[in-house]
Amino acid sequence: MTKRASDQLVFDELWIEDRLYKIKITDEENQQVENRFSVKQVLYIDVDSEVDYSDERTPPETKSNAKIFLGYQVDNKRKYFPINIQPEDLPQYSVA
């Protein structure tokens, strides 16, 4: 559930260990919201595709033991929200 509206908060990346992913954000009706949401709206975040990033970008450094981080911008500052689930416990989907 969001604490701010989309004009103040932008979700834009997901780190799983040392891999960076582009994300897709949907609402409760599975409609893509593309960073247009309101305060206290429930959002669902899914991996869209892996991003080939430069050596200048590195996974977030935090004091958390989490291996998954949701990257976002609030008030023009980059922040990361730790997700306390192990990568091997994530659901696996196949498009085949």
C-alpha positions in Angstrom: 0.0 0.0 0.0 1.5 3.3 -1.0 2.0 6.2 1.4 2.3 8.8 -1.4 0.8 9.5 -4.7 2.6 9.0 -8.0 3.5 12.6 -8.4 5.8 12.3 -5.3 6.9 8.6 -5.6 8.3 6.7 -8.6 9.1 3.0 -8.5 11.5 2.2 -11.2 13.8 -0.8 -10.5 14.2 -4.1 -8.7 17.5 -5.6 -7.6 17.7 -9.3 -6.9 21.2 -9.9 -5.5 23.5 -8.3 -8.1 21.0 -8.4 -11.0 18.9 -5.3 -12.0 15.4 -5.6 -13.4 12.9 -3.3 -15.0 9.5 -3.7 -13.3 5.8 -3.7 -14.2 3.3 -2.2 -11.8 -0.3 -3.2 -11.8 -3.4 -2.5 -9.6 -5.8 -4.9 -8.0 -7.6 -5.4 -11.4 -4.3 -6.3 -13.0 -4.3 -3.1 -15.0 -0.9 -1.5 -15.6 -0.6 1.7 -13.7 2.7 3.0 -15.2 3.4 5.2 -12.2 -0.1 6.7 -11.9 -1.5 5.8 -8.6 -3.0 7.4 -5.5 -2.3 7.4 -1.8 -3.1 4.1 -0.1 -3.6 2.2 -3.4 -2.5 -1.4 -3.4 0.1 -2.1 -6.1 1.5 -5.3 -7.5 5.1 -5.3 -8.7 6.4 -7.9 -11.2 9.7 -8.3 -13.0 9.4 -7.1 -16.6 12.9 -7.7 -18.0 16.6 -7.9 -16.9 18.6 -4.7 -17.5 22.2 -4.8 -18.7 23.7 -2.1 -16.5 27.0 -0.4 -16.6 29.8 -1.0 -14.1 28.9 2.4 -12.6 25.7 1.0 -11.2 26.0 -1.3 -8.3 23.5 -3.1 -6.1 22.3 -1.0 -3.1 24.5 -1.0 0.0 22.4 -1.3 3.2 22.6 -2.6 6.7 19.8 -5.1 5.9 20.4 -8.8 5.2 17.9 -8.6 2.4 19.0 -9.7 -1.1 16.0 -8.1 -2.9 15.5 -4.3 -3.1 12.8 -2.2 -4.7 14.4 1.0 -6.1 12.3 4.2 -6.0 12.6 7.9 -6.1 10.9 10.2 -3.6 11.5 14.0 -3.3 14.2 13.5 -6.1 16.2 11.2 -3.9 17.1 7.6 -4.8 16.1 5.1 -2.1 15.7 1.3 -1.7 13.1 -0.7 0.1 14.4 -4.1 1.3 12.2 -7.1 0.6 12.8 -9.8 3.2 12.3 -12.9 1.1 15.1 -15.1 -0.3 15.5 -15.1 -4.1 15.0 -18.9 -4.2 11.6 -18.5 -2.5 10.2 -16.2 -5.3 7.6 -17.7 -7.6 9.0 -18.9 -10.9 7.0 -18.4 -14.1 7.6 -19.8 -17.5 6.5 -18.3 -20.7 7.0 -21.5 -22.7 
